[in-house]
Amino acid sequence: MIISFKAKNKKQKIIKIVSLLALVFMLVIYYFYMSDQFSKANTKTQLQKISTNQTIANKKKKKKLERLIYKEIETLVDIIGQKHIKKIKVISNKVLILCDANTNLDALKVRYGVMALIKKTSKNIQISINVQKIIQRKYNVK
């Protein structure tokens, strides 16, 4: 029977200390790496939230502008009279209205003045109103 005794010497203690330090060093590096990854993910989610908030705000602004344009067109129809209007089109920042030839436009001229461009022909009357200025005026007030 062979019996062996392990003698504790300084080399084994140094090896254990170095391996323990290496393990601690690796854990510290892993901790900083993971915290960096977490901060990157956190900033990405914050940027996504900001972008979604901006898109929601833009959609609300667009809806508000649509309502303003719609209300303005309703007032135009009320001023001119619904029975005299043939067509209404919205093209970019202008409202184009096609009316009968015998339509009274005095109220329209008083309300919109120079912003309303009127072209009279023998068959109909074409009215073009720049809505952009009206929206700017009303949107800044509200």
Phi, psi and chi 1 to 4 in degrees:
 res  aa     phi    psi   chi1   chi2   chi3   chi4
   1 MET       -  135.7 -178.3 -171.1  -80.1      -
   2 ILE  -112.3  130.7  -58.0  172.9      -      -
   3 ILE  -118.2  130.0  -61.1  175.1      -      -
   4 SER  -122.8  141.8   65.6      -      -      -
   5 PHE  -113.3  134.1  -69.2   97.2      -      -
   6 LYS   -92.0  124.6  -77.5 -168.8  172.2 -179.6
   7 ALA   -92.4  135.0      -      -      -      -
   8 LYS   -85.3  119.6  -67.2 -175.1  179.4 -180.0
   9 ASN  -124.8  177.9   56.0   11.3      -      -
  10 LYS   -68.9  -30.4  -68.6 -177.6 -179.5 -178.8
  11 LYS   -64.6  -42.2  -72.8 -176.5 -178.5  179.0
  12 GLN   -66.9  -38.6  -73.1 -179.6  -16.3      -
  13 LYS   -65.3  -41.0  -73.6 -176.5 -177.8 -179.8
  14 ILE   -65.4  -40.6  -67.9  172.9      -      -
  15 ILE   -63.6  -43.3  -68.9  173.0      -      -
  16 LYS   -62.9  -41.7  -75.2 -177.2 -177.2  178.5
  17 ILE   -67.3  -42.4  -69.8  173.0      -      -
  18 VAL   -65.2  -42.5  167.9      -      -      -
  19 SER   -66.2  -37.7   62.5      -      -      -
  20 LEU   -65.4  -42.7 -173.6   62.0      -      -
  21 LEU   -64.6  -39.5  -71.6  175.6      -      -
  22 ALA   -63.1  -40.3      -      -      -      -
  23 LEU   -63.9  -44.9  179.6   65.2      -      -
  24 VAL   -62.8  -42.4  169.4      -      -      -
  25 PHE   -60.5  -44.1 -179.8   71.2      -      -
  26 MET   -64.6  -39.2  -72.0 -170.5  -34.7      -
  27 LEU   -65.8  -38.5  -70.7  175.0      -      -
  28 VAL   -65.8  -43.7  167.8      -      -      -
  29 ILE   -62.6  -42.6  -70.2  174.5      -      -
  30 TYR   -62.7  -40.5 -179.9   73.1      -      -
  31 TYR   -61.5  -46.7  172.2   76.1      -      -
  32 PHE   -67.6  -36.8  -75.4  118.7      -      -
  33 TYR   -62.8  -47.0  172.8   76.0      -      -
  34 MET   -67.9  -35.9  -70.8  -53.0  -69.5      -
  35 SER   -67.0  -35.9   65.4      -      -      -
  36 ASP   -65.2  -44.1 -174.5   44.8      -      -
  37 GLN   -62.0  -42.3  -67.4  -65.4  -34.9      -
  38 PHE   -64.4  -41.3  179.2   73.2      -      -
  39 SER   -66.4  -38.0   65.9      -      -      -
  40 LYS   -63.3  -44.4  -74.8 -179.3 -176.8  177.7
  41 ALA   -63.9  -38.1      -      -      -      -
  42 ASN   -65.7  -42.2 -163.4    9.6      -      -
  43 THR   -67.3  -35.4   54.6      -      -      -
  44 LYS   -62.6  -45.0  -77.4 -177.0 -177.1  179.3
  45 THR   -65.6  -36.5   56.3      -      -      -
  46 GLN   -66.1  -40.7  -73.0  176.8   -7.9      -
  47 LEU   -64.5  -39.0  -69.8  174.8      -      -
  48 GLN   -64.5  -41.5  -72.8  175.2  -10.8      -
  49 LYS   -63.5  -41.3  -74.3  179.8 -176.4  178.9
  50 ILE   -63.9  -43.2  -70.2  170.3      -      -
  51 SER   -66.7  -39.4   65.0      -      -      -
  52 THR   -66.7  -37.8   54.7      -      -      -
  53 ASN   -63.8  -38.8  -71.5  -19.1      -      -
  54 GLN   -66.8  -40.9  -72.6  175.9  -11.7      -
  55 THR   -66.2  -37.8   55.1      -      -      -
  56 ILE   -64.6  -42.4  -70.2  170.6      -      -
  57 ALA   -64.3  -39.6      -      -      -      -
  58 ASN   -64.8  -40.7  -73.2  -19.4      -      -
  59 LYS   -63.8  -41.4  -74.1 -179.3 -176.8  179.2
  60 LYS   -63.7  -40.5  -73.7 -178.2 -179.2  179.1
  61 LYS   -64.5  -42.4 -173.6  176.3  179.3 -179.4
  62 LYS   -62.9  -42.1  -73.7  179.0 -175.7  178.9
  63 LYS   -64.4  -38.7  -76.0 -172.7  178.7 -173.5
  64 LYS   -64.4  -42.2 -171.9  173.5 -177.8  179.6
  65 LEU   -65.6  -38.6  -69.7  174.5      -      -
  66 GLU   -61.2  -43.1  -80.8 -176.9   27.9      -
  67 ARG   -62.7  -40.8  -74.3 -173.0 -148.2  122.2
  68 LEU   -62.5  -43.7  -76.3  173.6      -      -
  69 ILE   -63.9  -43.4  -67.7  171.1      -      -
  70 TYR   -62.6  -43.0 -175.5   70.6      -      -
  71 LYS   -64.8  -37.9  -73.7 -179.9 -177.1  177.9
  72 GLU   -65.7  -40.3 -163.8   62.4   36.1      -
  73 ILE   -66.6  -37.5  -68.7  173.0      -      -
  74 GLU   -61.4  -42.3  -77.9 -179.2  -13.7      -
  75 THR   -66.2  -36.4   56.6      -      -      -
  76 LEU   -60.1  -45.0  -79.9  168.5      -      -
  77 VAL   -64.2  -40.3  170.2      -      -      -
  78 ASP   -65.6  -39.3  -70.3  -20.4      -      -
  79 ILE   -67.6  -46.4  -70.9  171.9      -      -
  80 ILE   -75.8  -40.1  -64.0  171.6      -      -
  81 GLY   106.6  125.5      -      -      -      -
  82 GLN   -65.7  -30.6 -172.0  172.4   -0.2      -
  83 LYS   -72.0  -18.3   61.3 -177.2  176.7  179.2
  84 HIS   -90.5  -13.7  -61.7  -68.2      -      -
  85 ILE   -87.8  132.8  -64.5  177.3      -      -
  86 LYS   -98.9  -49.3  -68.0 -178.9  179.9  177.6
  87 LYS  -142.3  150.6  -75.8 -174.4 -178.2  179.6
  88 ILE  -133.7  128.7  -63.2  176.6      -      -
  89 LYS  -130.0  143.5  -69.1 -177.8 -177.4  178.6
  90 VAL  -111.7  115.5  177.7      -      -      -
  91 ILE  -123.6  119.0  -59.8  174.4      -      -
  92 SER    48.1 -104.7   67.6      -      -      -
  93 ASN  -115.4   25.7   58.7   -7.5      -      -
  94 LYS  -130.2  147.8  -64.5 -176.3 -176.5 -163.1
  95 VAL  -107.7  123.8  175.5      -      -      -
  96 LEU  -106.8  125.8  -58.2  173.7      -      -
  97 ILE  -122.9  134.5  -58.0  170.4      -      -
  98 LEU  -112.6  120.2 -172.2   66.5      -      -
  99 CYS  -120.5  170.4  -59.8      -      -      -
 100 ASP   -67.8  162.5  -67.6  -29.2      -      -
 101 ALA   -72.4  -24.3      -      -      -      -
 102 ASN  -101.3   26.8   58.9   -2.7      -      -
 103 THR   -81.3  137.8  -54.5      -      -      -
 104 ASN   -86.1  120.3 -174.5    6.6      -      -
 105 LEU  -112.1   15.8  -60.2  176.5      -      -
 106 ASP   -62.5  -44.1  -68.4  -24.2      -      -
 107 ALA   -63.8  -37.3      -      -      -      -
 108 LEU   -65.2  -41.9 -179.5   80.9      -      -
 109 LYS   -65.7  -35.4  -69.6  176.6 -174.2  176.6
 110 VAL   -69.3  -43.5  168.6      -      -      -
 111 ARG   -72.5  -46.0  178.5  169.5  173.0  113.8
 112 TYR  -101.7  -22.9  -64.9  103.0      -      -
 113 GLY    58.7 -122.8      -      -      -      -
 114 VAL   -72.2  -22.4  180.0      -      -      -
 115 MET   -68.6  -18.6  -72.5 -171.2  -75.1      -
 116 ALA   -98.1  116.2      -      -      -      -
 117 LEU   -96.3  124.4  -59.9  172.7      -      -
 118 ILE  -119.2  131.5  -59.7  170.4      -      -
 119 LYS  -125.2  117.0 -179.2 -179.4  176.7 -175.9
 120 LYS  -101.3  132.7  -67.7 -176.4 -179.8 -178.0
 121 THR  -124.5  176.5   60.9      -      -      -
 122 SER   -71.5  -25.8   61.1      -      -      -
 123 LYS   -93.2  -36.1  -65.0 -180.0 -179.0  178.9
 124 ASN  -155.4  178.8   55.5   25.4      -      -
 125 ILE  -122.9  130.8  -61.3  173.7      -      -
 126 GLN  -109.0  129.3  -63.3  173.9   -4.2      -
 127 ILE  -121.4  132.5  -55.4  166.5      -      -
 128 SER  -124.3  123.7  173.4      -      -      -
 129 ILE  -122.4  129.5  -62.5  175.9      -      -
 130 ASN   -79.0  109.2 -169.8   -4.8      -      -
 131 VAL   -80.9  -21.1 -178.9      -      -      -
 132 GLN   -60.4  -44.0 -175.5  176.4    7.0      -
 133 LYS   -67.2  -38.7  -67.7 -179.4 -178.0  177.3
 134 ILE   -65.4  -42.6  -62.0  167.5      -      -
 135 ILE   -65.6  -42.9  -71.5  173.2      -      -
 136 GLN   -59.5  -42.4  -73.5  174.8   -8.6      -
 137 ARG   -65.0  -46.9 -176.7 -178.0   65.3 -154.2
 138 LYS   -75.0  -35.2  -72.5 -171.4  175.6 -173.0
 139 TYR   -71.1  -34.3 -165.6   68.8      -      -
 140 ASN   -72.9  -29.5  -70.1  -22.4      -      -
 141 VAL   -71.2  -40.4  169.4      -      -      -
 142 LYS   -84.2      -  -66.7 -178.5  179.8 -178.5
